[in-house]
Amino acid sequence: MQNLDNENIDLSLDNEEFLKIYKRKKRMSIFTLGCKVNQYESEAVSSIFEQNGYEVVPFEQSSDVYIINTCTVTSLSDRKSRQSIRKAKKNNPNAIVVVMGCYAQTSSNEILKIPEVNMVIGTKDRDKILDYINRIEEGECKINAVDNIMSTRDFEELKVSSYKERTRACLKIQEGCSQFCSYCIIPYARGPIRSRKPEAIIQEVKELSENGFTEIVLTGIHLASYGKDLKTTSLLDIIQRINVIEGIKRIRIGSLEPTTITEEFVKAANKMPKLCPHYHLSLQSGCDNTLKAMNRKYTTNEYRYSVELLKRHIPDVAITTDIMVGFPGETEEDFEVSLNFAREMGFSKIHVFKFSPRTGTPAASFDNQVSPQEKERRSQLMLELSNNLEREYLDNYVRREMEVLYEQELHGKKGFMEGLTKNYIRVIAEGGKELKGVLKNTKLEKVNGDFFEGIILKA
């Protein structure tokens, strides 16, 4: 499908110049909502198009194919997905619009009714996407390529050939979730747990290293489940294998269940200097009553033990978390218990979410739903605590020297670069684009909001 509608072609051009424009590569654009897994999958799908002759352009530009890679964690995510669908058609009314991802998987018929949508494809069979595009170009108006995810047992191999404007490479090693928390739609969007084979992981890490990436971020839908279906490996095993790959200087891991953090895990982690001392341990609530209603698989005592292990064995460890407020049946007393527990844990940052009922989950029909006003009040109190804890954590590093991986030029401020320490402290320092992807010892001079102003030290 070659589209000229938004090319602003000068009709006075001679035939040769006109043909150069007309014969341009087809274009595709992708807009990603949600988690790091979605980001990885968007990069992989973009690679498929590039390898087949497409030019990947920003979503705001005129394109032949627009893909919206959706999230469905909250109703707000669904709404943002629908807004992006309509925006794509405004950019180019003749474009093919594809809706992909979790929202597509759980609500394909609903999405296909949106006039602007040509195709929905869920959380599998992304490697067939060009075949479906060809069918639309040949005359099919609507395609529903969503299949039953709950019967899927194989990990879908999607490979990223390059990362645009990135210095850290996300690497998806696990798919699916079998936890079935009472509020969560994700098991129905992603299916049962599937682990990527270790050989494929190691091969891709080596290729990323050869392409100049020094930091790898391991991601998955339920990362703690990695290897349980394969029975011959584990998350700790795969981290240890990546740790010895030449050229890789940092390994980050995504969100973990607190039960992953055992004494064996922590002692092994402490022997791997490449493993970043930043752990995102999902909490959801600091109240055992609420955890039980959520169908979470741990207690606050078990969570506390994991945090104590990390703080005892790993210097400079940063522990971040997710906390939900306003879960059905959460009383004022329950909320206060959760707030106090979060304060006791001393998180470096809390990601705060208000409960959002998802159709098809048990919690959507629970009694004693909390009012929107009360959810907002509790959210503000938890965010205030998060800000205070973050400032307390950052104050520990004033005038410390830390290694920073500089990633990009500071938006709107030429001559300044931003990057991250191993324990996920954001640092801004004076410097040019030649620092992108470079590790530099930096003096953390001054806290400025949620980041440090730093001074790069000479070697």
N, C-alpha and C positions, 0 to 999 in steps of 0.2 A: 504494500500500500504506500505509494508515494504521495505525499501531501504538499501542496504548494500554497494553501490558503493563507498562511501567516508568514510567508517568506518575503512579502513586499517586493516582488520581482519587478524590475524596471522593464517595461514592455519594449523599450527601444534597444535592448540588448540584441547583438547579432546572434545567429543560430548557435555558434560554437559556445559563446558565453552562457546562453540559455541552457544548453544541454549539460554544461558543467554543473549548474545549480540543480537541474532536474534529476541528474543522475547521482545526486548525493546519496550517502548512506542513509538507510532507514534509521530512525531515532527511537530510543526508548527512554523512559524516565520512571523512577521508582520512588515512592514515598513510604517511609517506614514509621510505624507506630509501635510502642511497646519495648520489649526487653532486648538484651544482647543477643539472644537466640534469633529473634527477628532480624536484627542487624546483620548477623552472619548470613542468614538465608537470603536477605536482600542482596548482599554482595555476591553470593553464589549465583543467584538468578541473573544478576547483571552480567556476570562472567559468561553465562550461557549465551546471552544475547550478543555480547562483544565477540565471542568466538564464532558467531554466525553472521558477522558482518554489520551488526548494528553499532551505532554511535550512542553512548550513554550520555544524556544531557540532564541538567537540573530540571526539577519538576515544574518550575515556573516557566520554562521555555516551551515552545511549540514542539510536539513530539508525535510520532506515529502510534506509539503504544505507551499507555500510562498504566503502571501497576501500583495499587495501593496495598501494601502489606500490613494487615490489620491486627489489632489487639482487641481482646474482649474481656479483660480483667474487670472492668467497670462499665456502667452504662455510659459514662463520659467517653470512654475509649470507643464505644460503638458510634457515638454521635460524631466524634472527630473523624472517624472513618468515613461516615456518610458525607461530611463536609468536604473531605478530600476528593471523594468521587465526583462531586458536582464541580469542584474547582478544576479538575482535569478536563472535563468537557468544555468548560469556559476557555481554557487555554487553547484547545483545538477541537471544535465541534465534530470533526471527521475522524478523530483518533479512536483507536480501540482501547476500551477501558477494562482492565482486569482487576478483580478484587481477590486477594490472596490472604492466607493466614488464618488465625484463630476465629475471628468474627465470621469469615467466609465458611469455615468448617462447621460452625454451630448454627448458622442462620443463612444457609445458601439460598433457599427459596425466597426468603424475605429480601435478600440483597438483589436477586435476579429480577425482582419486580421493579427495581429502581430503573427508570428509563435510560439513564446514561450508561448502565452497565452492560457490557457485551459478554463477559465471562466471569465465573467464580471458580477458583481452585483453592482447595483447603490447605492442609498441612502435610500432604503427601503428593507424589507424582509431579513435583515441580520440574523434573527433568523432561517432562513431555510438553512443557508449556508452549514451545514453538510449533509443535504439531497442531495444537488447538488454535494458535494464532493464524496459522495457514488456513485452517478450516473457516475461520471468520472472514479472512481476506477473500476466500472463494465463495462467500455468500451466506454462510450461517449467521443468523442474527444473535442468537443467545446460546451459550454453552454452559452447562452445569457439570463441571469436572470433579465435583466433590464426591468422595467415596467413603465408605464406612471405615473410620479410623480405629474403632475399637477392636477390629479383627486383625489389625496390622501387627506383625511380629518382627519385621526387619527394619534395621536402621537405614534411612534413606541417605545415600552418599551424595552430598552436594559439596562441591569443591570451589574454594575461592582462589582465583588465579592472581588477583592483585587487590590491594586496598587503596581506595581513592583518598588522598589527603590524610592518611592515618600513619601513626608510628607504632601503635599497638595493634596486634592482630588478634581478633576474636577467633576462637576455635571451638566449634560445637562438637562435643564428644558424647552427648547423651540426649535422648528424646523421650517424651512421655512422662506420665506421673500416675502412680497407683495409690496415692494417699487418700484421695476423696475427702478432703476437708469439707465440712458441711456448707461453706460459703462459696466454694471455688468451682468454676466451670471448666478450668483448664484440663482436667483428665478427660473430659468429653471432647475437648478441642484438639488434644494432642495424642490421646490413646495411651496404651500401656507402656511401661518402661522398655526402652531399647537402647543398647549401648553400642557405640562405634567400636569396631575392632581395633585393638592396640596397634597393629601394623599400619593401618591407614592413618591413625593419629600421628604416629612417629614419622611417617613419610611426609605428611603435610607440614609438620613442625620443621623438619629438615629443609624442606623447600622454602618455607617462610624465612628461615635463618639465612639461607643462601640468597634470598631477595632483600636482605638487609634489615629484617625485623629483629629487634632485640628483646621485645616483651610479648609474651603470649598470655592471652586471657582465656581460661577454660570455662566454657559455658554449657548449660544444659537446662532442661525444664525442671528436672529434679536431680541435680548433680550428685547428691549423696547416694543415689541409686546406681551410679555408674558401676558396671561390672557384675551386678547381681544376677542378671540374666545370662551372662556369658560364663560365670562361675569359675573362670580361669584368671581373672584379674580384678583389680579394685581401683578406686580413685587414688589411693596412696601409691599404688604400684605405678600407675601411669604418670603421676607427678615425678616419682623417682626416675623414671625412664627419660622424661623430658629434661630433667635437671642435668643430665650428663651430655646433652646435645650441645656441640660447640656452636658458639655464636649467640645462643640464647642467654640473656643476662637476668631476665626477670620472668617469673611465672606468677600470674594472678589466678585466683579461683573465684568463681561466682558464688551465689547464695548457697549456703549449706544448712542442713538441719543440725541443731546442737548435738544430737546423738552421734554425729560423725566425729566430734571432737573427743576422742579417747586419749588416754595417756600414751598409748602406742603411737597414735597419729601425731600428737604434739611433740613427742620426743624425736620422731622421724623428721618432722617438719623443721625442727630446730637444727638439724644436721644438714639442711639444704639451704644454703645462703641465697640461692636464686628465688626461693619461694617468698613472695612478698608478705610481710607481717600485717596483712589487712584481711580480716575475716568478717564476712557478712553473714551473721547468724540470725535467721528468721525467727522472730519471737511471736508476733501477732497479738499477744496479750500477756501481761505480767500477772494475771489472775488465774488460778487453777480452775475456778468455776467456768470461766469463759473459755479457757483452753479445752476443757472437756466438751463443752457445747460445740466448739469449733471442730471437734474430732482431730485435734492435734495429738501427736504421738509422744508427748513428753510432758513433764511437770516443771514448775518453776525451780524446784530443787535440782532437777537434772540439768536444766539450763544454767543455773548458777554454778554448778560443778564444772561445766564446759568452759564458762567464762573464767573461772578461777584457774583452771588448767592453762589456758592461753596466757593469762597475765603472769602466771608463775614461771612459765618456761620460755616465753618469747619476748625479748626486749622490744620496747617501742611498739607493741602490738596495738593496732586500731581495730575496734570492734564496732561495727555498724549493724543496724537491724531495721526490720519493718514492724510497725505496730498499728493495728486496726482499732479504731474507736467506734463506739455506737453499735457494736454487735447486738443482735436481738437478745434481750434479757440482761444485758450488761447494766447493772444498777449503778448508782452513784458511788456506792461503797466499792463495787468491783472495779470501777474506773480508778478510784483513788488507790486501790491496791496495785493496779497495773502501773499507774504513774509513779508510785513510790518504788516499785521493783525496778523500773527503768532508771530511776535516779540512782538506786543502789548499784546497778550494773556499770554505771559510768561509761555509757556508750560515747563514741566520738561523734556519732550522728544518728538520728532516728528519721527514717522515712515514714511519715504519718499518713494513714489512709482512713477515710470514713467508710463504714460499711455500705456496700452497694448491692442490693438484692439482685441476684442473677437467676432468671427464669430457668427452672430445671434443677436447681440445687435445693437441698433440704432447708437451708437457712432462710430462703426467700419466703417460706410459709410459716416460719416460727412465730409464736406469739410474742407479745411485748416488744414490738419493733420500736426503736428509739427515734424520736422526732428529728427532722433535719436540723432544727435550731439547736437541739441538745448535742447532736453529733458535731456541729460546727463549734460549739463552745468547748467541747472536750478536745477537738482537734487543735484549737488555738492553745489550750493549756499544754498539750503534749508537744506542740511545735515550740512553745516558749522554753520548755525543759530541754528540748533538743538543741536550741540555740545556745542555752547556757552551758550545757555539757560540751558542745563543740568548742566554745570559747575556752573553757577550762582545759580541754585537751590541747588546743593550739598553744595556750600560754606555756605549756611545758617545753615548747621547742623554740622559744625566743632566744636568738643569738646562737642556736645550735647550727652545726655544719651538717648538711644532709646531701645525699646524692639525688639529683633531680633529672628525670628524663624529660627533656623539652619537646613539646609536641607540635605547637603551632604558634603563629604570631597572634598576639592579643588583639581581639576584634576591636577595631576602631582606634587602636593606639600603635602606630607604626614604631618599630624600634624596640618593642618589648615582646618577650616570649613567655608562654605559660607552659607549665609542666607539672609532674607529680613526683613526690617522694615515693619510696617503697610502701610506706604506710598511708598512702593516699592523701597526703597534704598537698593542696594546690598551691603552687608558687608562681609568682610573676617576677621576672627579672629583665633588666635591660640587655638587649642582644638582638642579633639579626636572624634571618631565616636559615643561615648556615648552621644554626643550633638545632634545627628540627631533626629529631631522632637521635640526638646526642645526649649522653649522660655527663653531667657536670656537677662537681662539688659546689654547693651553694650555701651561703650563710643566710639563715632565715632571720631577717632583721626585725620585721614589724608585722603584727597581725592587722589585717585590713578586711574586716567583715569575715568572710568564710575562707580567706586565703592569706598567704604570706607575701609580703614584699621581700625579695631576696637580692643578694649580691653574688654574682658568679665569681668564684675564686679562681685565680690563675693557677695553672698546673705547676 
